[in-house]
Structures are given as structure tokens and as C-alpha cells.
Amino acid sequence: MNCVICKEAIIPNRDREGNVYWSKGNNALPVKEGRCCDLCNLSEVIPARLSMTIPKMSTEALVALLAEVTAAQRAISEGDTK
């Protein structure tokens, strides 16, 4: 399955043992109809959804905010709670 936004293959999500637990990507609405990869979901779909609820924030500000949240989530999942 390919991403409807970037046209690249959607990479399945795997657990720590390497087992696929989800292979269908993400809902690409409101950017496009269909499924999208994780990168397009983070960089385009979620900011578009947030801008619908927080219209005064620019897309760039939303992407920056999302990057901070993603980095914090990654740090927590890796055991870094600083």
C-alpha cells in the first residue's frame, strides 16, 4: 500500500520483537482521501487537523509543536525522563 500524499510505500509498524502490529498506515483526511505514511501523518495531516481547531497558529508553528511532542514521546519510550 502506498501513501496517498507522498506516494511512497507505507512501512508497517512493528513491535520491539519485529512483529508487524499495523500495516494500513493512517487516515490522510483532511489532506487527502485514503491512507498515508507515518511521516506524512506527522508532517501534514496532524498539523492540518490542528489548524482546523487552532486556526491562529501557522502550519510551521504546528509542525514545530508536533516535533517537540514527538521528541518527548520518543525520549519517554526510550527511558529518558529528564
C-alpha positions as CSV (number, residue, x, y, z in Angstrom):
1,M,0.0,0.0,0.0
2,N,1.3,3.5,-0.9
3,C,0.8,6.8,0.8
4,V,-1.7,9.0,-1.0
5,I,0.4,12.1,-0.1
6,C,4.0,11.2,-0.9
7,K,3.3,8.1,-3.0
8,E,6.0,6.1,-1.1
9,A,5.3,2.7,0.4
10,I,3.6,2.7,3.8
11,I,6.0,0.9,6.2
12,P,4.3,-1.4,8.7
13,N,4.5,-0.6,12.4
14,R,6.4,-3.3,14.3
15,D,6.8,-4.1,18.0
16,R,10.2,-4.5,19.7
17,E,10.4,-8.1,18.6
18,G,9.9,-7.1,15.0
19,N,6.3,-8.4,14.6
20,V,4.0,-6.3,12.5
21,Y,1.1,-5.0,14.5
22,W,-0.3,-2.5,12.0
23,S,0.2,-2.2,8.2
24,K,-2.5,0.1,7.0
25,G,-1.0,3.5,7.7
26,N,-3.0,6.5,8.8
27,N,-6.2,8.2,7.8
28,A,-5.0,11.0,5.5
29,L,-8.1,13.3,5.9
30,P,-8.3,16.3,5.7
31,V,-5.3,16.4,3.4
32,K,-6.4,13.7,1.0
33,E,-8.8,10.8,0.8
34,G,-7.1,7.4,1.7
35,R,-4.2,6.2,3.8
36,C,-0.9,7.9,4.4
37,C,2.5,7.0,5.9
38,D,3.6,8.0,9.4
39,L,5.9,10.8,8.1
40,C,3.1,12.5,6.1
41,N,0.7,11.9,9.1
42,L,3.1,13.8,11.4
43,S,4.2,16.5,8.9
44,E,1.0,17.2,7.0
45,V,-2.2,15.5,8.4
46,I,-1.9,16.3,12.1
47,P,-0.9,19.9,11.5
48,A,-3.9,20.3,9.1
49,R,-6.2,18.8,11.7
50,L,-4.8,21.1,14.5
51,S,-5.1,24.1,12.3
52,M,-8.8,23.4,11.9
53,T,-9.1,23.6,15.7
54,I,-6.4,26.1,16.4
55,P,-6.8,28.4,13.4
56,K,-4.5,31.2,14.6
57,M,-1.4,29.0,14.7
58,S,0.6,28.8,11.5
59,T,1.3,25.4,9.9
60,E,5.0,25.9,10.7
61,A,4.3,26.5,14.4
62,L,2.1,23.5,14.5
63,V,4.8,21.3,12.9
64,A,7.3,22.7,15.4
65,L,5.0,21.9,18.3
66,L,4.4,18.4,16.9
67,A,8.2,17.8,16.6
68,E,8.6,18.7,20.2
69,V,5.8,16.4,21.3
70,T,7.2,13.6,19.1
71,A,10.7,14.0,20.6
72,A,9.3,14.0,24.1
73,Q,7.4,10.8,23.4
74,R,10.5,9.2,21.9
75,A,12.5,10.1,24.9
76,I,9.9,8.7,27.3
77,S,9.7,5.4,25.3
78,E,13.5,5.1,25.4
79,G,13.5,5.6,29.2
80,D,14.8,9.2,29.3
81,T,12.5,11.0,31.7
82,K,14.6,14.2,32.0
